[in-house]
Amino acid sequence: MGAEVSTNIHENYVIRQKQLGKGTYGTVHKGVRKSDKLRVAVKVLKKKHILAKASLVEKLQREVLIMKQCDHEHVVKFYDVAVSKTFVFIVIEYMPGGDLLEYLNYRGRPINAEYTSRYMRQTFSGLQYLHARGIAHRDIKPENLLLSADRQTIKLADFGLSHQATEDNPMFFTMCGSLTHIAPEVFQGKGYDNRVDIWALGVVLFVMLSVSYPFQDDNRNVLIQKILKGNIDFDADPIWDLAPLNAKDLITLMLNTDPDQRISLKQCLDHHFINPNKKVSKKKKKKTMISNFESSKRLAKSRSMALMKQRDPNEQELEEIGLTENDAEEERADAARIQAELEAAKTKDGYEDPDLAGEEEVESKA
């Protein structure tokens, strides 16, 4: 990762005990940059698991290299990397709104069409930036889409499985990603390109509007067969009765099993659901339904196909990470800042609360 990499993360950052996330590759903690008190997210990876396999070393180097070259309003910012005796620390932008999966579980119902369109438009923009640089994300899912404090902005995150195509190697062959979001061509073993990201985003669009996956089964092989067939049944769940027709059209175009026939990113951005030619009608909207989510209670995390399973650090290793206690005053200040951003968003023209927009009050029955 270069001779400039620091060996002491604590020279420039404080790492809090507060855990922002935990996944296959490690844990993510809230941090503070000492120079300006900027809140950051610190990804902590155990080095011995990475060094145990050459492919993981290469993958980590690739992740850092890709993040370093990215600068886009809908791609999470990279700040720093440090390597200690036992750990690798990657410092990235802190997104107070959490990830899209957490938000869907918090809501307990689908996101309204207006905000789904907004989030998709922003994600398409970030992905278009990546694809223009030959970068395929390869692990797009709700967990890897992060929200701002006011929930007005969404950003692509987690480039652990990303790869960059070259003229000599324009195709990818590694089967990777999260099972419920993997495009059919990945399973066919003939090579694939960045169009797998469009498929994965099509799954995300389906999830936002229904809080369920288009292809799901407890049996891995059965699930793969469903993905390969790509049959989408909007009639199976009454939740889709309330979804805009153009949203269902876009999902169908994105979840085309033939990548050559699949809609392009430019076409996605020009699609009527993302970029309507006329103003949205101000007619009273129907209430968002709960449907499948009501019985399952929580949207399950996407199944990972990653190679490494991270174990919890022991006490000695935790000491090396150097976690500091959460600062109560800092937490209060951050909570106040988040609330202020939410309030400020409400004063902007065209603002609609993503929790309420497109819904009507339910009148209680006497």
C-alpha distance (Angstrom), angle and dihedral (degrees) to the residues before:
residue distance angle dihedral
M1 . . .
G2 3.78 . .
A3 3.81 138.1 .
E4 3.81 90.9 -88.6
V5 3.80 92.9 71.6
S6 3.80 113.1 118.2
T7 3.81 120.8 -125.6
N8 3.80 94.4 -157.1
I9 3.78 116.2 58.3
H10 3.81 90.5 -179.1
E11 3.80 93.4 67.5
N12 3.77 90.0 75.6
Y13 3.79 106.9 14.1
V14 3.78 142.6 49.3
I15 3.82 113.0 -146.3
R16 3.79 114.2 -152.0
Q17 3.80 127.0 -148.9
K18 3.80 88.2 -122.0
Q19 3.79 106.7 110.9
L20 3.79 116.2 -147.0
G21 3.76 96.1 -175.9
K22 3.77 147.2 -16.1
G23 3.76 125.6 -150.2
T24 3.75 146.2 151.3
Y25 3.78 93.9 -67.5
G26 3.79 101.4 43.6
T27 3.76 143.6 -73.2
V28 3.79 132.9 -52.1
H29 3.80 121.2 -144.2
K30 3.76 134.5 -172.8
G31 3.79 111.9 -105.8
V32 3.79 141.2 -178.3
R33 3.80 125.6 -139.9
K34 3.80 106.0 -132.8
S35 3.80 97.1 -146.5
D36 3.80 96.6 62.1
K37 3.84 106.3 1.4
L38 3.80 90.4 -112.4
R39 3.80 111.4 167.7
V40 3.79 111.1 -123.4
A41 3.79 139.4 171.5
V42 3.80 117.0 -118.9
K43 3.79 118.4 -155.7
V44 3.83 110.4 -154.1
L45 3.82 118.0 -158.6
K46 3.82 126.0 -178.3
K47 3.80 106.3 -121.2
K48 3.82 98.4 -150.6
H49 3.80 91.9 62.2
I50 3.79 90.6 50.9
L51 3.83 94.9 45.8
A52 3.81 90.7 48.9
K53 3.78 89.5 74.9
A54 3.81 126.3 38.3
S55 3.79 91.7 -148.4
L56 3.81 90.7 59.5
V57 3.81 91.8 51.5
E58 3.79 89.0 51.8
K59 3.79 90.7 46.3
L60 3.79 93.0 52.3
Q61 3.79 92.1 47.8
R62 3.79 89.2 49.3
E63 3.82 91.9 49.5
V64 3.81 92.1 53.8
L65 3.81 92.9 43.6
I66 3.81 91.7 51.2
M67 3.81 94.0 47.2
K68 3.81 91.9 47.8
Q69 3.79 92.2 58.9
C70 3.82 96.0 46.9
D71 3.78 122.9 96.6
H72 3.79 113.3 161.6
E73 3.79 134.6 129.4
H74 3.81 92.0 -121.4
V75 3.80 98.1 44.4
V76 3.81 119.0 79.8
K77 3.82 110.9 -108.4
F78 3.80 123.5 -114.2
Y79 3.82 116.4 -139.1
D80 3.79 111.7 168.1
V81 3.79 149.7 -22.1
A82 3.80 129.9 -146.6
V83 3.80 133.3 -179.9
S84 3.81 122.7 -154.1
K85 3.80 130.1 178.6
T86 3.80 93.2 -80.3
F87 3.81 108.1 11.7
V88 3.78 145.3 50.6
F89 3.81 115.1 -143.7
I90 3.81 121.2 -159.2
V91 3.81 114.9 -170.9
I92 3.80 116.3 -154.8
E93 3.80 140.8 161.7
Y94 3.80 116.2 -62.6
M95 3.80 113.2 -127.6
P96 3.84 107.7 -164.4
G97 3.80 94.1 -165.2
G98 3.81 91.8 68.7
D99 3.78 124.2 -141.6
L100 3.78 128.8 -39.5
L101 3.81 93.4 -110.9
E102 3.82 91.3 56.0
Y103 3.78 89.6 48.5
L104 3.80 93.2 50.9
N105 3.80 90.3 50.2
Y106 3.81 90.5 47.1
R107 3.81 91.7 51.2
G108 3.78 95.0 45.5
R109 3.79 90.5 -152.5
P110 3.82 139.4 59.7
I111 3.77 122.9 -71.5
N112 3.79 112.9 -104.7
A113 3.80 118.4 -102.7
E114 3.81 95.1 -108.9
Y115 3.78 93.7 57.7
T116 3.78 93.9 38.0
S117 3.80 87.6 57.2
R118 3.81 91.0 47.8
Y119 3.80 93.8 50.0
M120 3.79 92.6 45.9
R121 3.81 92.2 48.6
Q122 3.80 91.0 52.4
T123 3.80 92.9 45.8
F124 3.81 91.6 48.4
S125 3.81 87.9 53.1
G126 3.80 93.2 51.6
L127 3.79 91.7 45.0
Q128 3.80 91.8 48.9
Y129 3.82 87.4 55.4
L130 3.82 90.8 52.4
H131 3.80 95.1 45.2
A132 3.81 91.1 50.1
R133 3.82 85.6 62.0
G134 3.78 93.7 47.4
I135 3.81 92.4 -105.7
A136 3.80 119.1 142.8
H137 3.81 112.6 -166.0
R138 3.84 94.5 -156.2
D139 3.81 96.0 -173.7
I140 3.79 107.0 62.5
K141 3.81 111.0 156.4
P142 3.82 136.2 131.4
E143 3.82 91.2 -87.7
N144 3.82 90.0 60.4
L145 3.79 96.5 50.7
L146 3.81 111.7 84.7
L147 3.80 129.4 -161.1
S148 3.79 132.7 -142.1
A149 3.79 119.9 -121.3
D150 3.82 92.7 -96.3
R151 3.84 92.1 44.1
Q152 3.80 90.5 -125.6
T153 3.80 95.0 112.9
I154 3.80 132.8 50.8
K155 3.82 126.7 -167.7
L156 3.79 137.1 -167.9
A157 3.80 113.3 -115.0
D158 3.83 143.4 171.9
F159 3.79 110.4 52.3
G160 3.80 94.6 -175.3
L161 3.81 92.8 121.8
S162 3.81 97.6 32.4
H163 3.78 122.3 121.8
Q164 3.78 135.8 -172.8
A165 3.79 120.3 -132.6
T166 3.80 121.4 -139.4
E167 3.79 134.2 -166.9
D168 3.81 89.1 -101.5
N169 3.81 93.1 45.3
P170 3.83 109.2 29.2
M171 3.81 93.8 153.9
F172 3.81 134.4 61.9
F173 3.80 126.0 -142.3
T174 3.81 105.9 177.7
M175 3.80 113.7 110.2
C176 3.77 103.1 -133.5
G177 3.77 141.9 137.0
S178 3.78 134.4 72.0
L179 3.78 113.2 -44.1
T180 3.81 98.8 -127.7
H181 3.83 90.1 53.2
I182 3.82 102.7 40.3
A183 3.81 115.6 119.5
P184 3.83 118.2 -122.7
E185 3.81 94.8 -115.3
V186 3.81 90.6 62.7
F187 3.82 89.8 65.2
Q188 3.81 93.3 48.5
G189 3.82 94.5 69.5
K190 3.82 96.3 -139.2
G191 3.78 95.7 109.6
Y192 3.79 131.6 -92.9
D193 3.79 140.5 -149.6
N194 3.81 139.1 -147.8
R195 3.81 91.9 -62.8
V196 3.81 86.5 88.1
D197 3.82 85.4 77.2
I198 3.80 91.0 61.2
W199 3.81 89.7 53.9
A200 3.81 91.4 48.8
L201 3.80 90.9 50.2
G202 3.78 89.0 50.1
V203 3.81 87.3 58.7
V204 3.82 89.5 49.1
L205 3.81 90.4 51.3
F206 3.81 89.5 51.6
V207 3.82 90.3 49.3
M208 3.81 94.3 50.0
L209 3.80 92.3 53.7
S210 3.81 98.6 41.8
V211 3.83 109.3 17.0
S212 3.80 88.7 -128.2
Y213 3.79 137.0 89.8
P214 3.82 121.7 -104.6
F215 3.81 91.1 -137.2
Q216 3.79 118.8 33.7
D217 3.78 139.4 150.3
D218 3.80 135.3 146.0
N219 3.79 89.7 -126.8
R220 3.81 111.0 78.1
N221 3.82 95.3 -149.6
V222 3.79 92.9 48.0
L223 3.81 89.9 49.5
I224 3.81 91.1 51.9
Q225 3.79 90.8 51.0
K226 3.80 89.9 52.1
I227 3.81 90.1 51.5
L228 3.81 91.6 48.7
K229 3.81 90.6 52.5
G230 3.81 92.6 44.0
N231 3.79 96.3 -159.6
I232 3.81 111.0 166.0
D233 3.79 117.0 -162.5
F234 3.79 111.9 -164.4
D235 3.81 90.1 171.5
A236 3.81 94.0 63.6
D237 3.81 93.2 76.1
P238 3.83 124.5 41.5
I239 3.83 88.5 -146.4
W240 3.82 86.8 83.0
D241 3.79 91.6 61.3
L242 3.80 87.0 77.3
A243 3.82 97.4 43.4
P244 3.82 117.8 101.5
L245 3.78 114.2 -99.9
N246 3.80 91.2 -128.7
A247 3.84 90.2 55.6
K248 3.80 90.1 55.1
D249 3.78 88.9 46.8
L250 3.82 91.5 53.8
I251 3.81 91.8 48.1
T252 3.80 90.4 52.2
L253 3.81 91.4 49.9
M254 3.81 93.0 48.0
L255 3.80 93.9 46.0
N256 3.78 94.7 54.8
T257 3.82 106.8 138.1
D258 3.82 90.7 -143.6
P259 3.82 108.1 74.8
D260 3.81 90.4 -158.4
Q261 3.81 89.4 59.3
R262 3.81 95.2 38.7
I263 3.80 116.4 111.5
S264 3.83 115.0 -97.5
L265 3.80 125.2 -124.2
K266 3.79 91.8 -108.6
Q267 3.78 89.9 51.3
C268 3.82 89.3 48.9
L269 3.80 90.6 54.8
D270 3.81 90.0 48.7
H271 3.80 93.9 46.5
H272 3.81 115.5 118.0
F273 3.82 93.2 -119.4
I274 3.82 90.3 56.9
N275 3.79 100.4 32.7
P276 3.82 110.8 19.7
N277 3.79 117.1 -164.0
K278 3.77 92.4 -139.7
K279 3.78 134.9 41.8
V280 3.78 117.8 -86.4
S281 3.78 112.3 -100.8
K282 3.79 114.5 -107.9
K283 3.80 92.1 -142.2
K284 3.77 117.3 134.7
K285 3.79 110.2 -82.5
K286 3.78 127.0 -135.2
K287 3.77 120.1 -109.4
T288 3.80 115.8 -92.7
M289 3.80 110.7 -109.0
I290 3.78 125.9 -133.5
S291 3.81 100.1 -153.1
N292 3.83 115.9 146.6
F293 3.78 93.0 14.9
E294 3.80 91.3 62.3
S295 3.80 92.0 64.9
S296 3.81 97.9 38.3
K297 3.83 93.6 41.7
R298 3.81 94.1 -158.1
L299 3.78 133.5 39.1
A300 3.79 106.0 -117.7
K301 3.77 120.2 -123.0
S302 3.79 115.1 -101.7
R303 3.79 113.8 -94.9
S304 3.77 110.4 -105.6
M305 3.79 123.5 -136.2
A306 3.81 92.7 -170.4
L307 3.79 120.2 137.7
M308 3.79 101.9 -132.8
K309 3.80 128.3 63.4
Q310 3.78 110.6 -157.8
R311 3.81 118.0 -139.6
D312 3.77 122.5 -148.7
P313 3.84 113.3 -94.2
N314 3.81 115.3 -108.6
E315 3.83 122.8 -126.3
Q316 3.81 94.6 -89.1
E317 3.79 91.1 49.9
L318 3.79 91.7 46.6
E319 3.79 88.0 56.0
E320 3.80 89.5 55.0
I321 3.81 91.3 51.1
G322 3.78 85.0 56.5
L323 3.77 100.1 -146.6
T324 3.79 113.3 -169.2
E325 3.78 125.6 -152.5
N326 3.76 117.6 -91.0
D327 3.78 110.5 -94.9
A328 3.82 109.9 -126.7
E329 3.81 93.2 -156.2
E330 3.78 90.9 48.7
E331 3.81 90.8 50.2
R332 3.81 91.2 50.3
A333 3.81 90.9 49.0
D334 3.80 91.5 49.1
A335 3.80 92.2 47.6
A336 3.82 89.7 50.6
R337 3.81 90.5 48.5
I338 3.81 91.6 51.2
Q339 3.80 91.3 48.8
A340 3.81 90.1 48.6
E341 3.82 90.5 52.2
L342 3.80 90.7 50.2
E343 3.81 90.8 50.2
A344 3.82 92.2 45.5
A345 3.80 90.2 51.9
K346 3.80 89.9 56.2
T347 3.81 90.9 61.3
K348 3.81 93.2 56.4
D349 3.79 120.2 101.5
G350 3.75 113.0 -99.7
Y351 3.81 94.3 16.5
E352 3.77 117.4 154.5
D353 3.78 123.1 177.0
P354 3.83 105.9 -115.0
D355 3.80 88.5 -142.4
L356 3.79 93.0 55.8
A357 3.80 110.1 19.6
G358 3.76 114.2 114.4
E359 3.80 93.4 16.1
E360 3.76 133.7 103.2
E361 3.75 128.9 -145.4
V362 3.78 114.8 -95.3
E363 3.78 110.1 -125.7
S364 3.77 113.2 -136.4
K365 3.76 114.8 -122.7
A366 3.79 118.0 -122.5
